[in-house]
Amino acid sequence: MSGPPDPDPAVAEVVTGLVEHGLTLATAESLTAGLIAATLVTVPGASAAVRGGLITYATDLKARLAGVDPALLDRVGPVDAEVAKQMAQGAARVCGADLGLACTGVAGPDPQDGKPVGLVHLALAHADGTEHAAHRFSGDRAAIRAATTAAGIALLAEHLRSRGAPGPGTGRGPVRQ
């Protein structure tokens, strides 16, 4: 019997970067339903960096679990840049992590609340603020979810590269509001 396949090198690089920088991560995932966190923990030693995650597939859970402002959800719906930002901040806060990564979007097959299939908002909350990236992916549900996962990993990698070489005590503490 052979063991599980080796983790994707890009994913392994992100997990290694988190560990080397002394950072912890939490996720809040809607359309991916935990796929980002599941992908990260394929890397041996991920438990040193990945604190946990929230699956906020239902709109009300974005407010109840991730702390998204219910008035914002009523006004703009669940697929929005500010919703993604609040989800990321909430994931970090609830899980006691340095970083919060969130995604919300429309995997299809139909548009949602006037938002087109493939529209995805990602956000990364960290001590210096919250970054946002919007994407428009194509394909079926599985392809959109996979592309969202890859984009989330890429957003983390970009953030880690921007921090420079790790050193002792480079973790900067939990996300500030």
C-alpha positions as a printed Julia matrix, in Angstrom:
177×3 Matrix{Float64}:
   0.0    0.0     0.0
   1.24   3.44   -0.79
   0.69   6.46    1.41
  -1.16   9.64    0.53
   0.3   11.79   -2.24
   2.76  14.51   -1.32
   1.14  17.89   -0.64
   1.17  20.48   -3.41
   4.53  22.32   -3.21
   2.8   25.73   -3.14
   0.68  24.62   -0.18
   3.71  23.19    1.61
   5.56  26.46    1.04
   2.71  28.44    2.64
   2.52  26.17    5.68
   6.3   26.27    6.07
   6.21  30.06    5.76
   3.54  30.35    8.44
   5.56  28.16   10.8
   8.83  29.97   10.08
   7.19  33.36   10.65
   5.61  32.12   13.88
   2.12  32.87   12.57
  -1.15  31.06   13.12
  -4.09  30.96   10.72
  -7.84  30.5    10.89
 -10.26  30.31    7.99
 -13.88  31.3     7.41
 -15.15  29.55    4.31
 -18.45  29.76    2.52
 -18.44  28.32   -1.02
 -15.39  26.12   -0.33
 -16.97  24.64    2.82
 -13.63  23.9     4.49
 -11.62  23.0     1.38
  -8.96  25.66    2.05
  -8.33  24.43    5.6
  -8.43  20.81    4.44
  -5.86  21.58    1.74
  -3.51  23.31    4.19
  -3.57  20.43    6.66
  -2.39  17.94    4.03
   1.08  19.28    4.9
   2.77  17.43    7.79
   3.29  19.83   10.69
   0.4   22.1     9.68
  -0.94  21.89   13.24
   1.82  24.31   14.26
   0.16  27.01   12.15
  -3.47  26.15   11.36
  -5.67  26.89   14.39
  -9.0   25.96   12.83
 -11.76  27.18   10.63
 -15.38  28.19   10.38
 -17.68  26.87    7.69
 -20.19  29.64    7.16
 -22.05  28.25    4.17
 -25.4   29.59    5.37
 -25.75  33.36    5.39
 -26.92  33.54    9.02
 -23.76  31.71   10.14
 -21.61  34.46    8.67
 -23.09  36.68   11.38
 -23.44  34.13   14.2
 -20.06  32.43   13.88
 -17.82  34.93   12.08
 -19.32  38.11   13.5
 -20.33  39.71   10.21
 -22.65  42.68   10.79
 -26.22  41.43   10.13
 -27.18  44.86    8.77
 -24.38  44.57    6.21
 -25.63  41.13    5.16
 -29.17  42.51    4.82
 -27.91  45.42    2.74
 -25.41  43.74    0.37
 -25.99  40.0     0.72
 -23.4   37.34    1.51
 -21.2   37.79   -1.59
 -19.42  41.09   -1.02
 -15.93  42.44   -0.34
 -16.79  43.87    3.08
 -18.5   40.61    4.09
 -15.33  38.7     3.19
 -13.23  41.15    5.22
 -15.46  40.8     8.28
 -15.41  37.01    7.91
 -11.59  37.02    7.87
 -11.41  39.27   10.93
 -13.98  37.12   12.71
 -12.16  33.86   11.96
  -8.93  35.24   13.42
 -10.74  36.59   16.48
 -12.84  33.49   17.2
  -9.95  31.07   16.69
  -7.29  33.23   18.36
  -5.11  33.31   15.24
  -2.67  35.87   13.85
  -4.22  35.65   10.38
  -7.75  35.11    9.14
  -8.45  33.96    5.58
 -12.0   34.08    4.27
 -13.86  33.4     1.06
 -17.41  33.97   -0.08
 -18.8   33.66   -3.57
 -21.11  31.98   -6.04
 -20.13  28.46   -7.12
 -23.25  28.01   -9.24
 -24.96  26.63  -11.1
 -27.21  29.69  -10.77
 -26.53  33.33   -9.86
 -27.2   34.33   -6.25
 -28.91  37.59   -5.28
 -27.94  39.1    -8.64
 -24.29  38.06   -8.27
 -22.91  36.05  -11.21
 -21.65  32.5   -11.03
 -17.89  32.51  -10.45
 -17.73  35.79   -8.51
 -15.54  35.23   -5.45
 -14.3   37.56   -2.72
 -11.26  36.56   -0.67
  -9.93  38.46    2.33
  -6.87  38.1     4.54
  -6.91  39.78    7.95
  -3.57  40.43    9.66
  -2.09  42.78   12.25
  -1.62  45.58    9.7
  -5.12  45.47    8.22
  -7.28  43.38    5.93
  -6.53  42.69    2.27
  -9.2   41.87   -0.31
  -9.11  40.22   -3.72
 -12.05  39.75   -6.08
 -12.04  37.07   -8.76
 -14.34  35.87  -11.53
 -13.74  32.17  -12.1
 -15.34  29.99  -14.76
 -16.28  26.35  -14.89
 -18.53  24.08  -12.88
 -18.93  24.14   -9.09
 -15.9   21.93   -8.52
 -13.69  24.09  -10.75
 -14.81  27.32   -9.07
 -14.23  25.86   -5.6
 -10.78  24.56   -6.62
  -9.85  27.92   -8.16
 -11.01  29.7    -5.0
  -8.86  27.41   -2.87
  -5.82  28.03   -5.08
  -6.43  31.8    -4.97
  -6.67  31.7    -1.17
  -3.36  29.82   -0.94
  -1.82  32.35   -3.36
  -3.07  35.28   -1.25
  -1.43  33.74    1.81
   1.81  33.14   -0.12
   1.88  36.74   -1.34
   1.39  38.03    2.21
   4.18  35.82    3.54
   6.55  36.98    0.77
   5.76  40.61    1.63
   6.91  39.97    5.21
  10.41  39.06    4.06
  12.69  36.47    5.6
  11.43  35.03    8.87
  13.33  35.33   12.09
  12.8   34.76   15.79
   9.71  36.45   17.14
   8.38  37.61   13.76
   4.8   36.73   14.67
   3.07  40.01   15.42
   0.19  38.82   17.54
  -3.5   38.5    16.88
  -5.41  40.6    14.39
  -6.45  44.0    15.69
  -9.86  45.4    14.88
